[in-house]
Amino acid sequence: MLSLSQEPWLFAATFFLSLLGLSFNRTNMLSALLCLESMMLSLFLGLGLTAVKFSLVTPMMFPVFMLTMSACEAALGLALMVATARSHGTNHLSALNLLQC
């Protein structure tokens, strides 16, 4: 049976698959944000289950802090996506350029 706390390669694989998805799906801002969120979720699960595996009490607060920062990042990313969709009329990443903003 597959125990998640004993398989660190599973979290590394999900992180790198999300990174691969981020590098290949750079057409839409929403898909990029979803890939970033899946990267943060895999890090959160990996850190949380590692702390549970070793029965550590103090490092259990770090995944909670990281989950809080991930929620703030998601809210900020969605707000930026709405702002750019209103100003540029699209949420495609190819339409965004530093010289045009």
PATOR-514969 format. One record per residue: x, y, z of N, C-alpha, C, O in turn; residue number from 1. Coordinates in Angstrom, 1 decimal, decimal comma. Each point is the difference from the previous one (the first is absolute). Example, Ala and Ser with C-alpha at 12.3 -4.5 7.8 and 13.67 -1.06 7.14 Angstrom:
# residues 2
ATOM   n.east   n.north     n.up   ca.east   ca.north    ca.up   c.east   c.north     c.up   o.east   o.north     o.up   seq
ATOM     13,2      -5,7      7,8      -0,9        1,2      0,0      0,9       1,2      0,0      1,0       0,0      0,7     1
ATOM     -1,4       1,1     -1,4       0,9        1,1      0,0     -0,8       1,1      0,8      0,5       1,1      0,1     2
# end
This chain:
# residues 101
ATOM   n.east   n.north     n.up   ca.east   ca.north    ca.up   c.east   c.north     c.up   o.east   o.north     o.up   seq
ATOM      0,8      -1,2      0,0      -0,8        1,2      0,0      0,9       1,2      0,0      1,0       0,1      0,6     1
ATOM     -1,4       1,0     -1,3       0,7        1,2     -0,2     -0,3       0,9      1,2     -1,1       0,5      0,1     2
ATOM      2,2      -0,2      0,7      -0,2        0,9      1,1      0,6       1,4     -0,5      1,2       0,0     -0,4     3
ATOM     -2,0       1,0      0,5       0,5        1,3     -0,5      1,1       0,6      0,8      0,9       0,7     -0,6     4
ATOM     -0,8      -1,0      1,9       1,1        0,6      0,8      1,3      -0,7     -0,3      1,1       0,5      0,4     5
ATOM     -1,1      -1,7     -1,0       1,2       -0,7     -0,3      0,5       0,1     -1,5      1,0      -0,6     -0,4     6
ATOM     -1,7       1,3     -0,4       0,3        0,2     -1,4      0,3       1,4     -0,3     -0,9       0,7     -0,6     7
ATOM      2,1      -0,2      0,8       0,3        1,4     -0,3      0,1       0,2     -1,5     -0,1       1,2     -0,5     8
ATOM      0,4      -2,2     -0,3       0,1        0,2     -1,4     -1,3       0,4     -0,7     -0,1       0,6     -1,0     9
ATOM     -1,1      -1,0      1,7      -1,3        0,4     -0,5     -0,2       1,5      0,0     -0,6       0,5     -1,0    10
ATOM      1,0       0,1      2,0      -0,1        1,5      0,1      0,9       0,7     -0,9     -0,3       1,0     -0,6    11
ATOM      1,5      -1,6      0,4       1,0        0,6     -0,9     -0,5      -0,1     -1,4      0,1       0,9     -0,9    12
ATOM     -0,8      -2,1      0,6      -0,5       -0,2     -1,4     -1,1       1,0     -0,3     -0,1       0,5     -1,1    13
ATOM     -0,8      -0,3      2,1      -1,1        0,9     -0,2      0,5       1,5     -0,1     -0,6       0,7     -0,8    14
ATOM      1,6      -0,4      1,5       0,6        1,3     -0,1      0,6       0,3     -1,4     -0,2       1,0     -0,6    15
ATOM      1,0      -2,0      0,2       0,6        0,2     -1,3     -1,0      -0,1     -1,2      0,2       0,6     -1,1    16
ATOM     -1,3      -1,4      1,3      -1,0        0,0     -1,1     -0,7       1,3      0,0     -0,4       0,5     -1,1    17
ATOM      0,2       0,1      2,2      -0,6        1,4      0,0      0,9       1,0     -0,6     -0,4       0,9     -0,7    18
ATOM      1,7      -1,0      1,0       1,0        0,8     -0,6      0,1      -0,1     -1,5      0,1       0,9     -0,8    19
ATOM     -0,2      -2,2      0,3      -0,1       -0,3     -1,4     -1,2       0,6     -0,6      0,0       0,5     -1,1    20
ATOM     -1,1      -0,6      1,8      -1,3        0,6     -0,6      0,1       1,5      0,0     -0,5       0,6     -0,9    21
ATOM      1,2       0,0      1,8       0,2        1,4      0,0      0,8       0,5     -1,1     -0,2       1,0     -0,6    22
ATOM      1,2      -1,8      0,3       0,9        0,4     -1,1     -0,6      -0,2     -1,4      0,4       0,7     -1,0    23
ATOM     -1,3      -1,7      0,9      -0,5       -0,3     -1,3     -1,4       0,7     -0,3     -0,3       0,3     -1,1    24
ATOM     -0,4       0,0      2,1      -1,4        0,6     -0,1      0,1       1,5      0,3     -0,6       0,4      1,0    25
ATOM      1,4       0,3     -1,7       0,2        1,4      0,2     -0,9       0,9     -0,9      0,3       1,1     -0,3    26
ATOM     -1,5      -1,7      0,0      -0,9        0,8     -0,9     -1,0       0,8      0,8     -0,3       1,1     -0,4    27
ATOM     -0,2      -1,6      1,5      -1,0        0,6      0,7      0,4       0,2      1,5      0,8      -0,8      0,6    28
ATOM     -1,1       2,0     -0,1       0,4        0,3      1,3     -0,6      -0,9      1,1      0,6      -0,3      1,0    29
ATOM     -1,9      -0,1     -1,2      -0,6       -0,9      0,9      0,6      -1,3      0,1      0,1      -0,6      1,1    30
ATOM      0,4       0,0     -2,2       0,7       -1,3      0,0      1,3       0,2      0,7      0,5      -0,9      0,7    31
ATOM      0,2       2,0     -0,8       1,3        0,2      0,7     -0,3       0,2      1,5      0,8      -0,6      0,8    32
ATOM     -1,9       1,2     -0,4      -0,3        0,1      1,4     -0,3      -1,3      0,6      0,3      -0,3      1,1    33
ATOM     -1,1      -0,5     -1,9      -0,3       -1,4      0,5      1,2      -0,9      0,2      0,1      -0,7      0,9    34
ATOM      0,9       0,9     -1,8       1,2       -0,8      0,1      0,8       0,5      1,2      0,6      -0,9      0,7    35
ATOM     -0,5       2,2     -0,4       0,6        0,5      1,2     -0,6      -0,5      1,2      0,6      -0,3      1,0    36
ATOM     -2,0       0,2     -1,0      -0,7       -0,4      1,2      0,2      -1,5      0,2      0,1      -0,5      1,2    37
ATOM      0,0      -0,3     -2,2       0,3       -1,4      0,2      1,4      -0,3      0,5      0,3      -0,9      0,7    38
ATOM      0,7       1,8     -1,1       1,3       -0,1      0,5      0,0       0,3      1,5      0,7      -0,7      0,8    39
ATOM     -1,4       1,7     -0,4      -0,1        0,3      1,4     -0,7      -1,0      0,8      0,4      -0,3      1,2    40
ATOM     -1,4      -0,3     -1,8      -0,7       -1,1      0,7      0,8      -1,2      0,2      0,0      -0,7      1,1    41
ATOM      0,8       0,3     -2,1       0,9       -1,1      0,2      1,1       0,2      1,0      0,4      -0,9      0,8    42
ATOM      0,1       2,2     -0,7       1,0        0,3      1,0     -0,7       0,0      1,4      0,6      -0,5      1,0    43
ATOM     -1,8       0,9     -0,9      -0,7        0,0      1,3     -0,3      -1,4      0,5      0,3      -0,3      1,1    44
ATOM     -0,7      -0,6     -2,0      -0,3       -1,4      0,4      1,3      -0,7      0,3      0,1      -0,7      1,0    45
ATOM      1,0       1,0     -1,7       1,3       -0,6      0,3      0,5       0,4      1,3      0,5      -0,8      0,8    46
ATOM     -0,5       2,1     -0,5       0,5        0,5      1,3     -0,9      -0,5      1,2      0,5      -0,3      1,0    47
ATOM     -1,8       0,3     -1,3      -0,9       -0,4      1,1      0,1      -1,4      0,4      0,1      -0,4      1,1    48
ATOM      0,0      -0,5     -2,1       0,1       -1,4      0,2      1,4      -0,4      0,5      0,2      -1,0      0,7    49
ATOM      0,8       1,8     -1,0       1,4       -0,3      0,5      0,0       0,4      1,5      0,6      -0,8      0,8    50
ATOM     -1,3       1,8     -0,4       0,0        0,4      1,4     -0,8      -1,1      0,8      0,3      -0,3      1,1    51
ATOM     -1,4      -0,2     -1,7      -0,8       -1,1      0,6      0,9      -1,3      0,1     -0,1      -0,7      1,0    52
ATOM      0,8       0,5     -2,0       0,8       -1,3      0,0      1,1       0,0      1,1      0,2      -1,0      0,6    53
ATOM      0,4       2,1     -0,4       1,0        0,1      1,0     -0,5       0,4      1,4      0,8       0,2      0,9    54
ATOM     -2,1       0,0     -0,8      -0,7        0,4      1,3      0,6       1,3      0,5      0,3       0,1      1,2    55
ATOM     -0,1       0,9     -2,0       0,6        1,2      0,4     -1,2       1,0      0,2     -0,9       0,1     -0,8    56
ATOM      0,9       0,6      1,9      -1,1        0,9      0,4      0,3       1,4     -0,5     -0,8       0,7     -0,6    57
ATOM      2,1      -0,2      0,7       0,3        1,3     -0,3      0,0       0,3     -1,5     -0,6       1,0     -0,4    58
ATOM      1,1      -1,9     -0,5      -0,1        0,3     -1,4     -1,4      -0,2     -0,6     -0,2       0,3     -1,2    59
ATOM     -0,8      -0,7      2,0      -1,4       -0,1     -0,6     -0,6       1,4     -0,2     -1,0       0,1     -0,8    60
ATOM      1,6       0,9      1,3      -0,6        1,3     -0,2      0,5       0,6     -1,3     -0,7       0,8     -0,6    61
ATOM      1,8      -1,3      0,0       0,5        0,5     -1,3     -0,9      -0,3     -1,1     -0,3       0,9     -0,8    62
ATOM     -0,3      -2,1      0,7      -1,0       -0,3     -1,1     -1,2       0,9      0,1     -0,6       0,4     -1,0    63
ATOM      0,1      -0,1      2,2      -1,1        0,8      0,2      0,3       1,5     -0,4     -0,8       0,6     -0,7    64
ATOM      2,0      -0,2      1,0       0,4        1,3     -0,5      0,2       0,1     -1,5     -0,4       0,9     -0,6    65
ATOM      0,9      -2,0      0,1       0,1       -0,1     -1,5     -1,3       0,0     -0,7     -0,2       0,5     -1,1    66
ATOM     -0,8      -1,2      1,7      -1,4       -0,1     -0,6     -0,6       1,4      0,1     -0,8       0,4     -0,9    67
ATOM      1,1       0,4      1,9      -0,6        1,3      0,1      0,6       0,9     -1,0     -0,7       0,8     -0,7    68
ATOM      2,0      -0,9      0,5       0,7        0,8     -1,1     -0,5      -0,4     -1,4     -0,1       0,8     -0,9    69
ATOM     -0,2      -2,1      0,8      -0,5       -0,5     -1,3     -1,4       0,6     -0,3     -0,3       0,3     -1,1    70
ATOM     -0,5      -0,2      2,1      -1,4        0,6     -0,2      0,2       1,5     -0,3     -0,8       0,5     -0,8    71
ATOM      1,7       0,1      1,4       0,2        1,5     -0,3      0,6       0,1     -1,4     -0,4       0,9     -0,8    72
ATOM      1,2      -1,8      0,4       0,5        0,0     -1,4     -1,1      -0,2     -1,0      0,0       0,6     -1,1    73
ATOM     -0,9      -1,5      1,4      -1,1       -0,3     -0,9     -0,9       1,2     -0,2     -0,5       0,3     -1,1    74
ATOM      0,2       0,3      2,3      -0,9        1,2     -0,1      0,7       1,1     -0,8     -0,7       0,7     -0,8    75
ATOM      2,0      -0,5      1,0       0,7        1,1     -0,7      0,1      -0,3     -1,5     -0,1       0,8     -0,8    76
ATOM      0,3      -2,1      0,5       0,1       -0,4     -1,4     -1,3       0,2     -0,7     -0,1       0,4     -1,2    77
ATOM     -1,0      -0,8      1,8      -1,3        0,2     -0,6     -0,4       1,5     -0,1     -0,6       0,4     -1,0    78
ATOM      1,0       0,4      1,9      -0,2        1,4     -0,1      0,8       0,6     -1,1     -0,5       0,9     -0,8    79
ATOM      1,7      -1,3      0,6       0,8        0,5     -1,1     -0,5      -0,5     -1,3      0,0       0,7     -1,0    80
ATOM     -0,6      -1,9      1,0      -0,5       -0,5     -1,3     -1,3       0,8     -0,4     -0,2       0,3     -1,2    81
ATOM     -0,6       0,0      2,2      -1,2        0,8     -0,3      0,4       1,4     -0,5     -0,6       0,5     -0,9    82
ATOM      1,6       0,1      1,6       0,4        1,3     -0,4      0,6       0,1     -1,4     -0,3       0,9     -0,8    83
ATOM      1,1      -1,9      0,4       0,6       -0,1     -1,3     -1,1      -0,3     -1,1      0,1       0,4     -1,1    84
ATOM     -1,0      -1,2      1,5      -1,1       -0,4     -0,9     -0,9       1,3     -0,3     -0,5       0,1     -1,1    85
ATOM      0,3       0,7      2,1      -0,7        1,2     -0,2      0,8       1,1     -0,8     -0,6       0,6     -0,9    86
ATOM      1,9      -0,5      1,2       0,7        1,0     -0,7      0,4      -0,4     -1,4      0,0       0,8     -0,9    87
ATOM      0,4      -2,1      0,7       0,5       -0,4     -1,4     -1,1      -0,7     -0,8      0,2      -0,2     -1,2    88
ATOM     -1,2      -0,2      1,9      -1,1       -0,7     -0,7      0,2      -1,5     -0,2     -0,8      -0,7     -0,6    89
ATOM      1,9       0,2      1,1       0,3       -1,5     -0,1      0,9      -0,4      1,2      0,6       0,8      0,7    90
ATOM     -0,6      -2,1     -0,5       0,8       -0,5      1,1      1,1      -0,9     -0,6      0,6      -0,9      0,7    91
ATOM     -0,3       1,0     -2,0       1,1       -0,8     -0,6      1,4       0,6      0,4      0,1       1,3      0,0    92
ATOM      0,8      -2,1      0,4       1,3        0,5      0,5      0,8       0,6     -1,2      0,9       0,8      0,2    93
ATOM     -1,2      -1,2     -1,4       0,8        0,5     -1,1     -0,4       1,4     -0,3      0,8       0,8     -0,6    94
ATOM     -2,0      -0,3      1,0      -0,4        1,4     -0,2      0,7       0,9      1,0      0,0       1,2     -0,2    95
ATOM      0,5      -1,7      1,3       0,6        0,8      1,0      1,4       0,3     -0,3      0,8      -0,9     -0,3    96
ATOM     -0,4       2,1      0,4       1,4        0,4     -0,3      0,3       1,2      0,9     -0,9       0,8      0,3    97
ATOM      2,1      -0,8      0,2       0,4        1,1      0,9      0,0       1,4     -0,7     -0,2       1,0      0,7    98
ATOM      0,4      -1,0     -2,0       0,1        1,2     -0,7     -1,4       0,6     -0,2     -0,2       1,2     -0,2    99
ATOM     -0,8      -2,0      0,2      -1,4        0,4     -0,2     -0,7       0,5      1,2     -0,9       0,8     -0,1   100
ATOM      1,3      -1,3      1,3      -0,7        0,4      1,2      0,3       1,4      0,5     -0,5       0,4      1,0   101
# end
